[in-house]
Amino acid sequence: MKVLFIGGTGNISTSVSMACLERGIELHLLTRGTRRVDIPGAHVIRGDVNNPGDQASLLSAGRWDSVVDWIAYTTGDIERDINLFRGRADQYVFISSASVYQKPPVHPVITESTPLCNPFWEYSRNKIACEERLNRAYREEVFPATVVRPSHTYDTVIPVALGGWTEYTVVERMKKGRPVIVHGDGTSLWTVTHAEDFAKGFVGLLGHPQAIGEAFHITSDETLTWNQIYQSIARAAGCEPRIVHIPSDFIAMCDESLRGGLLGDKAYSVMFDNSKIKRIVPDFTATIPFHLGIRRTLAWFEADPARQVVRSETHAMMDRILQAYQKSGADIAG
């Protein structure tokens, strides 16, 4: 199978790239080379999908069994890809997001038929618009689209609401005994998925005829509270977290940039029904529990001091929210 990844060296896509190669897939990666990730066995194409010269190189490579765009975020990106790969790919996979699902949810169990609506987060609305454009392309011209919706998927990122992801700031705060913010009361339910588990389901969709015209989410079946997530991170870091619970609305009021990721995603309890991906990919099972997966993640960060990025701006943001909450009359002694 001949597969093209636009991207392919990110937090999720690196694991998927490795899984493709393990399955004997002929994998080509179009990458700008901004991430220093080595994927032995992949055919690396240095370039930018928006560059006409690089587009010509892709077209001269002939027909692709599957094309996956890991870095498409707007309908403009989708229009470009439709024009590029119309008649040149047997499958086109768009990486959407589970944040497209209805917010606030009317039911905590999410299936692929849960309505798509997110009034809080522009990122999610853009992903919805991309899905709608691909659905129209499938209906009108049988453009062979498959939509995949990852949820909170981690490997080389720290999956928290504030001070994590590509930063090490939240871990440093924990190690130094500084308070860390957990939105709400910490008991809402959430799902985090290791990228290697995600890859098991994803690779099974490539070239699968029953995946055309369909959407899938791929997540772990493990459900955790946010308190448990932070506690697992702290234990992996060899410390105890000093957690301060602050309502999501209050956090968003203090910092508007946090509104989308909280009120448009992490503030609500969600559990994912993975029946659909398991019907198409029967051997898909997530096997890495978070308390073990996060140890691997922290080991990756700590293997290279350059990865342990601590931002003074993030510290200041969290301290500002904590101070505002304390002034409101809350006890944050922790």
N, C-alpha and C positions, 0 to 999 in steps of 0.2 A: 504494500500500500504506500502511495506517495502522498505525503502530507506536508502542507505549508503552515507554519505558525508565524503570524505577524506579531512580534514579541516572542515570548517563550523563555525568558530568563528571569521572570519575576517571582514573587513570593509563592504563588500558586503554580504558575506555568512551568517553573523549573522542575518540579516533581512530575508534572504531566509529561514534559519532554523526556525525562529519564524513563518513565513508564512506557512511553512509545518505543524508545530504543530497545528496552528489554523485550518488547513484543515483536521485534524485527521490523518495525515500521521504518520506511525511508523518510527521515524527518529533515525538513529544510526550515531554517530559522531566519526570518528577515529581522534584523536587529540593528539599531543604531550604535550598539557597542557601549552604551552608557553604564551598563552594569557589568562588573567583572565576574562573570559566571562562566565556567568552562563546562560544556556538555559534550564529552567525548562521543564521537560517532555521528553527531549531527552535522549537516551541511549548512554552514553559516554564510548568510548573504548579508554583507554590511550595506545598509542602506536605509532609506526612509520611504515608507509607503506613499507619502505625499509627493515625492520627487518623481517627475515624469520619466527621468532616465532609469530610476530604480523600478518603476512600474513596468517599463519596457523589458527589463531583465526578467521580471516575474512572468510576463506574458510569453516570452521566448522559451520559457521552461516547459511549455506544453500544458497538458491537462493535469489537474490535481484531483486525487480521490477525495481529499478533504482539505479545506482551508479554514483555519481558526484565527479570528482576529481578537487578540487579547487586549487591545488598546483602542477599541472603538467606543466612543462616548456620546456622539451626537448623530443626528440624522444625516448630517453632511458626511460623516465617516461612512455611514451605511450606503448612501448614494454612491460614494466613490467605490466602495467594495462591490456593489451590485454591478456597476459599469465595468469594473476590472475583471470580475470572475463570471459574469453571465456567459454561459456556454463553455466555460473553461474549468469548472469545478463540479464534481458530482455531489458535493455537500459543502455548505458554508455554515460555520458554527459561530454564533455571536455570544460573547460573554456578557450577560446581563448582570443582575444582582437580585438577591432575595429581598432587598429593601424595596423593590417595586410593589410588593404585596400590600394590600389594603392597610392603611394606617389612619386611625387606630383600628386594629382588627376587631371583627365582631365575633371571631372564634379563635382560640389559641392554637388549634391544629391547622397547619398550613398545607394545602395541596396545590398542585399546579393549576387548579381551577379557581383558587381564591382570587377575587377581583384584584386588578392592578390599579392602585390609586394611592398617591403619596403627596398630600398637599404641603408637607413640611420641608421636603428636600428636593432641590432642583436637580441634583445628580440623579435621583431616582426617576424623576419625571422625564429627564432626557433618555434614560434607559428604556422607559415605557414607550416613548416616542420611537426609539430605534426598533423595538419589538413590533410596534404597530406598522412601521414601514416595511419590515421584513414579512410580516403576515400578509400585507397587501401584495408584495412581490410574489409570494408563494401562490396566493389566490389568482392573481392576474396573469402570471407568466410561469408558474411552477418553478420559481427560483428555489433551489433546494436548501432552504434554511432550517437550521436547528438552533434553538435557544437554550442556553444553560445558565442557571441562576445560582451562583455560589452564595452562601451566607458568610458568616464570620469564619474565614478560613485562614489558618496560620501555619507558619513554618519558620520563616526568617523575620517575623513580626511578632509583637507582643499584643495580644488581642484584648485590650481594655478600652474603656470609653474615653478616658482622659490620660494623657501623658505616656502613651505607649505607641503601638504600631511600629514605625521605623525608629522610634526613640527608645532610649533606655531610662528616661527620666523617672517613670513611675517606680521602676525597680530600685533606682538610687534612693528615692524617697523612702521606700520600704526599708532598705538596708540601714538608713540613717535615722530611722524612727520618726520621720516626718509624716504628718497625716496625709492620707490619700483619699480622694473623693470617690465614693460609690453612689451612683444616682439612685434615687428612690430609697427604699428601705433595704435594698440588696437581696430581696427574696423573690423578685420576678425571675422567670425561667428563661434560659438562653441556651443556644446551641453553638458550640465552637467545633470546628472540624480541622483535623490535620491535613495538610496539602497532599500527603502521600495517600491518605484514605480517599480524598476527593479524586485523585488521579485514577484510582481503580475503577470508579464509575465512569469517569469521563472518557478514558481510552476505549471502553466498551461501546461508546456511542459513535466513535469514528468509523465511517463507512457502513454504518448500520442502516439498512433501508427503512426500518420502522421508526427511525429517529427524525426523518425528514418531515418538516411541517409541524414539529412538536416542540414543546418546552419541558425542561426538566430542572428540578433543583437536586443537588447532590450534597447531602450533609451527614454528619454523624447522627446516630440514634440516641446518643448520650445527652441528657438534659441536666443542666446545672443551674443553680442560682448564681447571681452575680457575686454574692458573698463567697461562694465556693470557688469561683473563678479567681478572685483576688487572693483567697487563702492558698490556693494551689500555687499561684505564682510566687507568693511570699515563701512558702515552704521550699519551693525549688531554688529560691535565692538564699535559703538558710536563715530566714528571719520570720517575724510575725508582723502582719500588717496592722497599722494603726488606722482603721477605717472610720471615716466620717460620712454618714449618710445625708445627702442633700437632695431635695426634690428636683426632678428633671426640669420642671418649669422654672424654678429659681436659678438653676445653672444656666439655662438658655437666656433668662432675663439678664444675667450678669455678662454673658458673652454670646452675642448673636451668632457667631460662627459655629457654635456648638449645637445650635437648634436642630439642624438637619439630621446629624448623626444620632441625636438623642430622641427628639420627638418624632423623627422620621424613621426611626429604626430601633435603637436599643432600649428604649423606655418601656417596651411592651413585652409581656411574656409570649413567646412563640415556641412551638414544637413542630417539626417538619415530618410529614408523612412521606416516606421514601418508597412507597409501594411502586410508583411508576418507574423509577430508575431500576428498581430490582426486577421488574417484569422484563425490561429490555436487556438488562445486564444482570443475569441471575446470580453471578458469583460476586456481585458487589456487596461487601460488608465493611463497615468502618471498624477497625480493630485497635486503634491507638487512643486510649483514654486520655483525657486532658492532663491529669496529674503526671502522666509519663511523658506525653508529648511536649508539655511546657518545659520539662527538664532538658529535653533535647534543644529546644529553642534557646533557652538561656545559655546552654553550653555553647551554642553557635555564636551568640553575642559575645560571650566571655572569651572565646578563642582568639579574638582580635580586638584590641582596645579601640581601634578605629570604628568598630561597629557600635560601641557603647556611647552613643550620642546623647548627651544631656544638654537640654536647652534651657538657658536661664529664662527665656520668655515663657516657657511652659511652667516652670516653677512659679514665676510671677503671676501667671494666669490662675493657677490653682490656689496660691496664697491669697490672691485678691478675692476669689469666690469664697474661700473659707472665712476671710475677715468680714465680708459682707454678710455671710450667713450668721456669724457670731453676733454682729451688730444687730441683726434682726431679732435677737433674743434667744437663739438656739445655743444649746450647750454642745460644744465640740471637743470636750476634754478627751474623749476617746479612750 
